Amino acid sequence: MEDLAAYFKNIRGRGVLATADADGVPNAAVYATPHAMEDGQVAFIMPHRKTHANLEKNPKAAYLFMEEGSGYQGRRLYLTMTGEEKNTGLLLSIRRHASDPEKMSTDPRFLVFFTVDAVLPLVGPGEEEES
């Protein structure tokens, strides 16, 4: 499977994380690039809003990433949530933007982990890369 850590470290762009609730009602939200973990999983930092609530009911998600300035280049990641941590040291150590620690106590953040089930190019059917 593609080295997602290197890809997301070297390529700039915009991403959207899509989830659905238990009834299949969809939600899409703009998210930064995922954090590539040493075990091959990816993780996103998120507050408890609609995306996080959906993942509590339905662990499947899709992440669409469009490379900056390249037309229609990018990746689609198909994901399954495997776990989460709330306001942990790991979350604090990998976050890209500092936030007020006092605000985190009233507005908690979750580090949500996913296995990558498949990686496809942004456009076209591509060759599905399963993990």
N, CA, C and O of each residue as an XYZ file, in Angstrom:
524
protein
N       0.847     -1.177      0.000
C       0.000      0.000      0.000
C       0.890      1.237      0.000
O       2.003      1.222      0.525
N       0.391      2.275     -0.582
C       1.109      3.548     -0.669
C       1.540      4.036      0.712
O       0.848      3.810      1.704
N       2.688      4.704      0.765
C       3.184      5.293      2.005
C       2.424      6.598      2.251
O       2.815      7.656      1.757
N       1.348      6.512      3.011
C       0.498      7.674      3.246
C       1.198      8.727      4.087
O       0.929      9.917      3.923
N       2.092      8.320      4.989
C       2.828      9.293      5.802
C       3.638     10.212      4.900
O       3.594     11.431      5.059
N       4.376      9.639      3.955
C       5.185     10.446      3.031
C       4.296     11.281      2.119
O       4.582     12.451      1.866
N       3.227     10.681      1.630
C       2.322     11.403      0.732
C       1.779     12.658      1.415
O       1.897     13.758      0.874
N       1.184     12.502      2.600
C       0.560     13.645      3.251
C       1.582     14.628      3.813
O       1.253     15.794      4.032
N       2.811     14.183      4.048
C       3.858     15.097      4.506
C       4.308     16.008      3.369
O       4.642     17.171      3.596
N       4.317     15.479      2.144
C       4.889     16.196      1.007
C       3.887     16.889      0.100
O       4.280     17.718     -0.720
N       2.618     16.577      0.222
C       1.612     17.130     -0.684
C       0.649     18.016      0.103
O       0.119     17.620      1.142
N       0.440     19.202     -0.408
C      -0.528     20.122      0.215
C      -1.855     20.005     -0.513
O      -1.909     19.657     -1.692
N      -2.926     20.304      0.213
C      -4.238     20.261     -0.403
C      -5.338     20.405      0.625
O      -5.105     20.843      1.752
N      -6.545     20.030      0.219
C      -7.723     20.125      1.085
C      -8.405     18.775      1.157
O      -8.418     18.009      0.193
N      -8.979     18.499      2.337
C      -9.624     17.209      2.523
C     -11.019     17.333      3.109
O     -11.346     18.306      3.788
N     -11.833     16.323      2.829
C     -13.184     16.229      3.360
C     -13.362     14.834      3.930
O     -13.086     13.838      3.262
N     -13.830     14.770      5.180
C     -14.127     13.498      5.828
C     -15.636     13.307      5.798
O     -16.389     14.151      6.283
N     -16.070     12.190      5.222
C     -17.498     11.893      5.107
C     -17.848     10.730      6.022
O     -17.139      9.725      6.067
N     -18.946     10.879      6.747
C     -19.459      9.849      7.637
C     -20.968      9.748      7.434
O     -21.570     10.563      6.735
N     -21.562      8.741      8.051
C     -23.015      8.609      8.052
C     -23.441      8.086      9.411
O     -22.699      7.350     10.062
N     -24.631      8.465      9.835
C     -25.118      7.967     11.117
C     -25.666      6.550     10.962
O     -25.556      5.959      9.888
N     -26.245      6.012     12.010
C     -26.747      4.634     11.999
C     -27.845      4.418     10.963
O     -28.035      3.299     10.486
N     -28.573      5.488     10.609
C     -29.640      5.396      9.609
C     -29.146      5.696      8.196
O     -29.931      5.673      7.249
N     -27.851      5.978      8.047
C     -27.291      6.262      6.730
C     -27.372      7.716      6.319
O     -27.082      8.040      5.167
N     -27.759      8.611      7.228
C     -27.823     10.038      6.907
C     -26.393     10.561      6.842
O     -25.665     10.488      7.832
N     -25.976     11.094      5.678
C     -24.578     11.479      5.499
C     -24.221     12.828      6.103
O     -25.081     13.669      6.367
N     -22.925     13.003      6.312
C     -22.340     14.263      6.757
C     -20.962     14.361      6.108
O     -20.267     13.357      5.950
N     -20.581     15.561      5.740
C     -19.240     15.802      5.206
C     -18.686     17.040      5.887
O     -19.401     18.023      6.080
N     -17.404     16.990      6.254
C     -16.769     18.112      6.932
C     -15.336     18.264      6.450
O     -14.661     17.273      6.172
N     -14.878     19.490      6.352
C     -13.506     19.776      5.949
C     -12.582     19.379      7.094
O     -12.794     19.769      8.242
N     -11.547     18.592      6.762
C     -10.561     18.142      7.745
C      -9.166     18.297      7.175
O      -8.955     18.194      5.967
N      -8.224     18.544      8.061
C      -6.814     18.582      7.673
C      -6.381     17.180      7.259
O      -7.134     16.217      7.405
N      -5.172     17.078      6.747
C      -4.659     15.758      6.379
C      -4.569     14.878      7.619
O      -4.351     15.379      8.722
N      -4.736     13.581      7.443
C      -4.680     12.690      8.597
C      -3.253     12.565      9.130
O      -2.276     12.812      8.424
N      -3.173     12.178     10.382
C      -1.891     11.850     11.009
C      -1.630     10.375     10.715
O      -2.444      9.519     11.060
N      -0.504     10.079     10.082
C      -0.138      8.691      9.794
C       0.550      8.113     11.026
O       1.554      8.651     11.494
N       0.012      7.032     11.542
C       0.546      6.420     12.746
C       1.562      5.335     12.371
O       1.534      4.817     11.255
N       2.446      4.998     13.293
C       3.496      4.009     13.031
C       2.948      2.636     12.685
O       3.601      1.875     11.971
N       1.758      2.302     13.180
C       1.183      0.977     12.929
C       0.416      0.892     11.611
O      -0.222     -0.124     11.334
N       0.470      1.949     10.794
C      -0.202      1.942      9.502
C      -1.590      2.556      9.520
O      -2.186      2.785      8.468
N      -2.102      2.820     10.703
C      -3.405      3.472     10.791
C      -3.238      4.970     10.513
O      -2.122      5.489     10.483
N      -4.362      5.645     10.313
C      -4.385      7.100     10.246
C      -5.295      7.586     11.363
O      -6.151      6.848     11.853
N      -5.097      8.846     11.759
C      -5.903      9.415     12.831
C      -6.247     10.860     12.506
O      -5.484     11.574     11.856
N      -7.410     11.265     12.975
C      -7.863     12.648     12.854
C      -8.174     13.168     14.250
O      -8.653     12.428     15.110
N      -7.896     14.449     14.462
C      -8.281     15.114     15.702
C      -9.606     15.808     15.435
O      -9.753     16.533     14.451
N     -10.576     15.578     16.330
C     -11.891     16.170     16.108
C     -12.588     16.492     17.424
O     -12.348     15.840     18.440
N     -13.461     17.513     17.396
C     -14.313     17.775     18.552
C     -15.521     16.835     18.503
O     -15.705     16.105     17.529
N     -16.325     16.858     19.538
C     -17.549     16.038     19.514
C     -18.653     16.846     18.840
O     -19.404     17.584     19.478
N     -18.715     16.674     17.538
C     -19.775     17.279     16.722
C     -20.352     16.169     15.872
O     -20.227     14.993     16.216
N     -20.977     16.523     14.777
C     -21.709     15.551     13.963
C     -20.821     14.404     13.459
O     -21.235     13.246     13.508
N     -19.619     14.704     12.980
C     -18.725     13.655     12.481
C     -18.410     12.645     13.575
O     -18.522     11.438     13.359
N     -18.021     13.126     14.739
C     -17.687     12.239     15.848
C     -18.910     11.455     16.310
O     -18.810     10.260     16.587
N     -20.051     12.110     16.396
C     -21.288     11.426     16.793
C     -21.641     10.329     15.794
O     -22.068      9.246     16.193
N     -21.469     10.595     14.507
C     -21.748      9.572     13.495
C     -20.838      8.360     13.679
O     -21.290      7.219     13.584
N     -19.558      8.610     13.943
C     -18.606      7.506     14.101
C     -18.914      6.641     15.321
O     -18.557      5.463     15.347
N     -19.568      7.207     16.326
C     -19.981      6.419     17.486
C     -21.054      5.392     17.101
O     -21.194      4.365     17.766
N     -21.804      5.662     16.043
C     -22.889      4.776     15.599
C     -22.516      3.937     14.383
O     -23.043      2.841     14.193
N     -21.606      4.453     13.562
C     -21.228      3.801     12.307
C     -19.734      4.049     12.083
O     -19.344      5.185     11.813
N     -18.886      3.017     12.188
C     -17.437      3.225     12.156
C     -16.849      3.454     10.759
O     -15.645      3.684     10.637
N     -17.655      3.397      9.723
C     -17.145      3.568      8.362
C     -17.085      5.048      7.982
O     -17.965      5.829      8.345
N     -16.033      5.421      7.243
C     -15.859      6.799      6.794
C     -15.092      6.795      5.476
O     -14.483      5.795      5.097
N     -15.134      7.921      4.793
C     -14.341      8.116      3.577
C     -13.693      9.488      3.674
O     -14.310     10.454      4.122
N     -12.435      9.557      3.246
C     -11.695     10.822      3.246
C     -11.282     11.117      1.819
O     -10.606     10.309      1.182
N     -11.687     12.275      1.315
C     -11.353     12.711     -0.035
C     -10.335     13.833      0.085
O     -10.573     14.819      0.783
N      -9.195     13.686     -0.595
C      -8.125     14.677     -0.528
C      -7.800     15.159     -1.929
O      -7.457     14.361     -2.801
N      -7.908     16.482     -2.152
C      -7.602     17.086     -3.448
C      -6.298     17.869     -3.336
O      -6.183     18.799     -2.538
N      -5.317     17.476     -4.148
C      -4.008     18.138     -4.130
C      -4.127     19.582     -4.602
O      -4.853     19.885     -5.549
N      -3.408     20.455     -3.930
C      -3.403     21.872     -4.248
C      -2.760     22.113     -5.614
O      -1.668     21.615     -5.888
N      -3.437     22.872     -6.463
C      -2.883     23.299     -7.733
C      -2.639     22.213     -8.759
O      -1.864     22.428     -9.691
N      -3.267     21.057     -8.628
C      -2.972     19.971     -9.564
C      -4.199     19.491    -10.330
O      -4.210     18.372    -10.844
N      -5.219     20.316    -10.410
C      -6.420     19.863    -11.102
C      -7.158     18.838    -10.269
O      -7.606     19.122     -9.158
N      -7.280     17.643    -10.819
C      -8.042     16.599    -10.134
C      -7.157     15.454     -9.670
O      -7.482     14.286     -9.880
N      -6.037     15.791     -9.037
C      -5.146     14.792     -8.455
C      -5.443     14.700     -6.962
O      -5.790     15.696     -6.328
N      -5.305     13.512     -6.412
C      -5.520     13.339     -4.990
C      -5.802     11.890     -4.667
O      -5.504     10.997     -5.460
N      -6.376     11.660     -3.499
C      -6.644     10.303     -3.030
C      -8.013     10.236     -2.373
O      -8.514     11.216     -1.821
N      -8.608      9.035     -2.452
C      -9.801      8.710     -1.676
C      -9.413      7.575     -0.747
O      -8.947      6.528     -1.196
N      -9.604      7.779      0.540
C      -9.301      6.751      1.533
C     -10.619      6.231      2.107
O     -11.476      7.009      2.528
N     -10.764      4.923      2.117
C     -11.926      4.290      2.732
C     -11.457      3.746      4.076
O     -10.481      3.000      4.148
N     -12.161      4.127      5.139
C     -11.667      3.959      6.496
C     -12.659      3.226      7.401
O     -13.870      3.259      7.181
N     -12.116      2.568      8.421
C     -12.924      1.990      9.492
C     -12.326      2.430     10.814
O     -11.144      2.208     11.077
N     -13.147      3.054     11.645
C     -12.698      3.515     12.959
C     -12.351      2.315     13.836
O     -13.091      1.333     13.893
N     -11.203      2.416     14.524
C     -10.772      1.328     15.401
C     -10.708      1.733     16.867
O     -10.647      0.866     17.740
N     -10.719      3.018     17.153
C     -10.642      3.469     18.536
C     -10.448      4.965     18.603
O     -10.368      5.651     17.584
N     -10.375      5.456     19.835
C     -10.186      6.892     20.041
C      -9.580      7.149     21.413
O      -9.628      6.305     22.308
N      -9.005      8.346     21.551
C      -8.478      8.831     22.819
C      -9.016     10.245     23.004
O      -9.194     10.979     22.033
N      -9.271     10.620     24.239
C      -9.800     11.951     24.540
C      -8.753     12.763     25.292
O      -8.311     12.375     26.373
N      -8.362     13.898     24.705
C      -7.434     14.851     25.337
C      -6.175     14.192     25.904
O      -5.741     14.533     27.004
N      -5.594     13.258     25.167
C      -4.411     12.549     25.663
C      -3.121     13.282     25.299
O      -3.114     14.212     24.493
N      -2.048     12.837     25.911
C      -0.736     13.383     25.597
C      -0.369     13.174     24.137
O       0.237     14.050     23.520
N      -0.731     12.019     23.576
C      -0.453     11.764     22.161
C      -1.172     12.786     21.294
O      -0.575     13.343     20.373
N      -2.437     13.039     21.574
C      -3.191     14.042     20.816
C      -2.487     15.387     20.896
O      -2.290     16.048     19.877
N      -2.111     15.793     22.092
C      -1.447     17.086     22.274
C      -0.110     17.146     21.554
O       0.284     18.206     21.068
N       0.595     16.014     21.478
C       1.921     16.006     20.864
C       1.880     16.039     19.341
O       2.835     16.498     18.713
N       0.804     15.567     18.739
C       0.767     15.524     17.266
C      -0.080     16.616     16.634
O      -0.056     16.780     15.414
N      -0.817     17.353     17.422
C      -1.660     18.400     16.831
C      -0.787     19.425     16.130
O       0.326     19.720     16.564
N      -1.306     19.955     15.052
C      -0.532     20.883     14.225
C      -0.737     22.332     14.638
O       0.096     23.190     14.344
N      -1.846     22.607     15.320
C      -2.142     23.970     15.744
C      -2.380     23.958     17.249
O      -3.164     23.161     17.764
N      -1.696     24.848     17.933
C      -1.859     24.913     19.387
C      -3.255     25.431     19.711
O      -3.787     26.311     19.034
N      -3.826     24.866     20.752
C      -5.100     25.375     21.248
C      -4.983     25.563     22.742
O      -4.113     24.984     23.392
N      -5.850     26.364     23.267
C      -5.847     26.698     24.679
C      -6.177     25.455     25.507
O      -7.261     24.894     25.350
N      -5.264     25.004     26.394
C      -5.528     23.814     27.209
C      -6.797     23.938     28.054
O      -7.487     22.945     28.283
N      -7.110     25.159     28.521
C      -8.334     25.348     29.308
C      -9.567     25.114     28.452
O     -10.558     24.562     28.928
N      -9.513     25.531     27.187
C     -10.650     25.314     26.295
C     -10.856     23.824     26.048
O     -11.994     23.372     25.916
N      -9.761     23.052     25.984
C      -9.889     21.614     25.756
C     -10.617     20.927     26.898
O     -11.240     19.886     26.691
N     -10.550     21.489     28.098
C     -11.259     20.866     29.215
C     -12.761     21.084     29.099
O     -13.543     20.276     29.600
N     -13.174     22.169     28.443
C     -14.604     22.418     28.257
C     -15.083     21.979     26.882
O     -16.268     21.694     26.707
N     -14.195     21.919     25.915
C     -14.520     21.503     24.552
C     -13.526     20.404     24.168
O     -12.568     20.667     23.442
N     -13.745     19.171     24.649
C     -12.745     18.114     24.463
C     -12.475     17.798     22.993
O     -13.320     17.995     22.120
N     -11.275     17.304     22.763
C     -10.867     16.848     21.439
C     -10.618     15.350     21.514
O     -10.193     14.824     22.543
N     -10.890     14.676     20.407
C     -10.703     13.237     20.309
C      -9.698     12.946     19.210
O      -9.751     13.546     18.136
N      -8.787     12.029     19.477
C      -7.883     11.504     18.468
C      -8.515     10.183     18.042
O      -8.524      9.212     18.798
N      -9.042     10.161     16.819
C      -9.811      9.018     16.333
C      -8.959      8.248     15.329
O      -8.461      8.814     14.356
N      -8.798      6.946     15.578
C      -7.939      6.082     14.774
C      -8.761      5.274     13.771
O      -9.882      4.850     14.055
N      -8.168      5.071     12.583
C      -8.829      4.324     11.515
C      -7.853      3.366     10.846
O      -6.676      3.687     10.676
N      -8.340      2.197     10.468
C      -7.598      1.379      9.524
C      -7.948      1.910      8.141
O      -9.047      2.415      7.915
N      -7.004      1.788      7.229
C      -7.231      2.208      5.849
C      -7.630      0.962      5.074
O      -6.805      0.083      4.824
N      -8.906      0.894      4.696
C      -9.431     -0.280      4.000
C      -9.060     -0.275      2.518
O      -8.826     -1.329      1.926
N      -9.008      0.912      1.928
C      -8.669      1.020      0.507
C      -8.207      2.440      0.209
O      -8.628      3.394      0.862
N      -7.328      2.566     -0.794
C      -6.869      3.862     -1.287
C      -7.119      3.880     -2.793
O      -6.676      2.984     -3.513
N      -7.829      4.903     -3.264
C      -8.093      5.067     -4.693
C      -7.654      6.459     -5.121
O      -7.564      7.363     -4.291
N      -7.378      6.641     -6.424
C      -7.090      7.995     -6.889
C      -8.332      8.866     -6.719
O      -9.437      8.354     -6.543
N      -8.147     10.172     -6.772
C      -9.266     11.087     -6.597
C     -10.326     10.891     -7.678
O     -11.522     10.921     -7.390
N      -9.895     10.693     -8.905
C     -10.817     10.559    -10.032
C     -10.609      9.219    -10.717
O      -9.477      8.764    -10.877
N     -11.681      8.604    -11.110
C     -11.612      7.347    -11.842
C     -11.639      6.156    -10.912
O     -11.492      6.291     -9.697
N     -11.832      4.985    -11.502
C     -11.933      3.771    -10.670
C     -10.610      3.376    -10.053
O     -10.584      2.855     -8.938
N      -9.501      3.611    -10.756
C      -8.190      3.266    -10.217
C      -8.048      1.805     -9.899
O      -8.977      1.016    -10.075
N      -6.895      1.460     -9.435
C      -6.607      0.104     -8.955
C      -6.744      0.162     -7.454
O      -5.952      0.820     -6.779
N      -7.737     -0.516     -6.926
C      -7.962     -0.486     -5.488
C      -6.798     -1.142     -4.759
O      -6.403     -2.270     -5.055
N      -6.251     -0.382     -3.778
C      -5.156     -0.891     -2.946
C      -5.741     -1.223     -1.593
O      -6.065     -0.320     -0.821
N      -5.882     -2.491     -1.292
C      -6.414     -2.879      0.008
C      -5.271     -3.166      0.962
O      -4.203     -3.628      0.560
N      -5.520     -2.881      2.251
C      -4.480     -3.148      3.241
C      -4.603     -4.553      3.768
O      -3.812     -4.966      4.616
